[in-house]
Amino acid sequence: MLFDLSQLTTVDKQYYLQQIVAPRPICFASTIDKEGHVNLSPFSFFNVFSAQPPIVIFSPARRVRDNTTKHTLENVQEVPEVVIHMVTEDMVQQQSLASCEYPRTINEFHKAGFTPEPAHKVRPPMIKECKVKMECRVQEIKPLGTEGGAGNLVICEVLMLHIDDSLLDIDKKMDPRRLPLVARLGGDWYTVVTEQNLFQVAKPNTQLGMGVDALPAAIRNSRIFSGNDLGQLANFSRIPDVDPTFDDAHLKQIIQYFSINPEEMEKELHLYAKEQLQKGEAAAAWQVLLAG
């Protein structure tokens, strides 16, 4: 279907955008007003946009139903500081509870059952139980409109980064398998980062991939390879050379049984190369293909 957003209601625009632009990381923001009232609320319009300066941006949108603004936005307008916490699986229900629209003077730390602790450089408190948090100074607030549903970009400079020791290895690097981050989808749906749904994609950092257009026609036009398969093969800077030390028993069987029928041998080679690609063995897949 084709949707012309100028013909949709704000509710429908919000629905489709939140369904398809996903998963979205969650900014769990603690703020404070000039009278000292603390607020804690999650926002999934959020991401990192710069490393130098270190900038993250989140957007507390105007409410669609009545065009009112949220306490978080009002707080950062009064006190331009925020602590952004990353939501993990063990706190997702408390995070959701904190999204309730309590009166301004109610502290969501207490309602959601979190322990507040002082930050180092900003006034809003931090969640003690959270494993990753960022102390930020608000550089700018950019309104995107005045109607219900309009976002307000809160541009934040990260001053302090808190990472729990359990997430770091001996080289102070992070292992994503140790950090079950939660992200928002549309409606009531969430997702979580687990070891089972993690995968790696090789990316050439020093040389350009040759591109799908540079693959031999027999490979590029094969009905066996998917777009992802071709992407892996084309990620090499050039077609590799034949490796005389490559020893594979199944490849030998293919050559032995199908060499008299070139079309069948090509099909079998492509099928076997696809198996290698599915295991992440792109170099082995190339050696299989080069045997043809």
N, C-alpha and C positions, 0 to 999 in steps of 0.2 A: 504493500500500500504506500501511497504517497501522501504525506501530511504537509500542508501549508500552515506554518505556525501562526501566520497572521489571521488564520481562520479558527484557531483553537482557543478555548478558554484558558485562563491562567492555570486552573487546576489541571487541565489536560496537558498543557506544556510541561508543568512540573512533573506530572506522572511519567510521561514518556522520557524526559531527559534523565530523571533519576533511575529509571529502569535500564536505560541503555548506556549511560556514562557510569560504569561500575566495573569492579568494586572501587569504592572511594575510601581512602584512609580517613580516620576520625580524629578530629582535633577536639580533645576533651579539655576545655578552657576554664581555668579559674581566674576570676577577675574580682575587682573590689571597687566600690564607689567612694566618693570623697568623704562620706560619713562612716566608712569602715565596714559596710555590709558586703559580705562575700557571696559570690555567685559561682556555680559550677555547672557547665552545660556543654553537651557535645554538638559538633558541627561536622558534617561530612563534605561540605564544599571546602576542601582544604588540600594543600600540597606544598612542596618545597619548590622555590623558583630561582634561587641563587645561592652560590657557595661563598662568594666574596663580593659584596657583603653577604653574610648568611641570612637569607630571607625565606620565611614561610608566610603563606597567606591563607586566611580562612574568611568565610563570608556568612555572617548572620543575616539572613534575608528578612525582609519585612513580611509579616504574616499575611498569607493570602486571604484569609477569611475576613480580616478587619483592618488590614494595613497598619497594624501597630508594630513597634520595634521591640526587640528582646533586651532583657536586662544586661546581657553581655555587651551588646553594642553601646548601650547607655553608659555602662561602667567604663569601657575603654575610651569613651569620649571624655569622661571626667578624670580618670586616672589611666593614662596611656601605657599600661603594663599588663602582661598576661603570662600565665604559666600554661603551656600546652603539654598535655599528657597523651601518650600513645596508648590506645586501648588494647588490652590483651584478653584472651579468652576467659581468664579467671575473674575478670571484672566487668564483663559485658552486660550482665543483668543490672549491676549497680549503675553503670553508665546510662542505661536506658531509664532507670528510675530517676536519675538526676535530670533527665530531659523534661520531667513534669513541670508545668508552669506554676510553680509555687509563688506566693507573694514576694515582693522585692526584699523584704526583711528576713525571709527564711533562708537559712544556710543549707544548701544542698549537700555539703559535706556530711552534715548530721543526718539528713534524710536518707542519703544513699549509704551511710555507714562507713565513710572513709575517715581516715585520721589526717587532720591537717598538720603540716610542719612548715616552719619558716623557709622561705626562699633566701638565696644569697644576695641577689641584686635587685629584686623587685618586691613590691608590697603584697601582691596576692599570694596566698599560701599554696603549697604543693600537696599532692596526695602522697602520703608516706608509702602506701601499698603499691604504687605504680613503679614499674621498673625502668621506664624511659620518660623523661620530662625535659622540657625546654623552657628556660626563663627568657622572656622576650620583652623588648621595648617596642611599643607601637610607633612606627615611623609615620604612617599616614592612614587615614580612613577615606576610602573613595566610594561614595554612593554611586550605584549604577542605575538608579531611578527613584521615583517617588511613589509608585503604585505598589499594591500588594504583590509580593513575590519578587520584588527588586532586591538584589543583593547589595551588600556593603563590604567592599574588600578591605579587610583589616591587615595591613602590611606590617609584618613583625620582623624585627631584627633579633636573631637568637644571640643572647649574651652568655648563657651558661647551659651546658648540656649534661644531664645526669643519666648515666647508664649503669644499671646494676652489674656488679662484678660477674654474676652468673652467666651473663650474656657474652662475655669477652673471653678470648683465648689468651695464651701466654704472650701473644704479639699485640694484644689489645685490639684485635679485629673481631667483628661480629659474625656469628654463625646464625643464619636465618632459621635453622632448625631449632634453635633455642628460644626463639621469640614468636610465640603464637599470636601475631597481630590480627586484630579483627577489623573488617571493613564493611561498609554499608552497600547494600544493593537498593532496589526499590521497595517501597512498602515496608513490611515488617521483616524483610529478608536481610541476613548478614552472611558473611563468609569468614573463614579463619585460615591463616597460613599454617599448614602442617607439613611435616616431612613428606607425607604421601602425595601432596599436590604441588610440591616444588620440582622444578626442572631447570636445567641450565641450557642456554643457547650460546654457542660459540660465536664470538664477534671478533673480526680482525681489527686489531688496534694499530698496527703499523703498516699494513698493506690493504689495498682495496680488494674486495671480493670481485671475481671476474664477471659475475652477473649471469642470470639465466640466459640472456641472449647470446652468451659466449659458449654455452654448452653445445656439444655435438647434436645435430638435429635428431638423431635416433634416441638420444636421452631426453632432449627437450620436449619431443613430441610423443614420448612413450605414454601409453594409457595406464601404465602401472604406477608411475610416480605421481605423487600428489604435489601441490605447490610447496608444501613444507619440505618434501624430499628434494625437490629441485633447488630450494633455497639453501639447504645444507651443502649440496654438491657445488653450487655456485658461490659459496662463501670462501672457497679456495681462491688464491690470487691467480692461479693458472691451473690447467689440467696437470695433475701430478705425473711424474715419470713412473714407469713400471718398476716395482720393487722386486728384484730377483730373489730376495729372501722371504717374500710373502708366501707362506705355506698354509694351505687350507684344504682339508680333505674333501669337503663338500664341493668346493670349486673344482677340484680335480674330477669328481664324479660327473659334474655338469659337462665339463669339456669332453670327458670320455664317452658319455652316452648320447650327447646331442650335437657333437661336432659335425656329423653328416647332415644335419638339418639346421642351417644357420638361423632361420627364423625362430625355431623352437629354442635354440641355444640362447639367442638374444633375450627371449622372454624369460627363460630360467635365470639368466644372469641378472636381469632387471629385478626379478622377484627376490633373488638372494641378496642383491645389493640393497633392496628396500628393507629387508630384515636387518641388515647391518645398520642402516640409517635409523631404524626404529630403536636400536640399542645405543644410538649415539656414536657409532663407529663409522664416521664419515670417511676416514682415511682407508679403512678396510673396504668400504663400499666402492670407492674409486678403484681399488686394486681388482675387485671383482669385475667391474665394468671394463677395465683396461684389458682383461683377459679375453674379451671378445674381439 
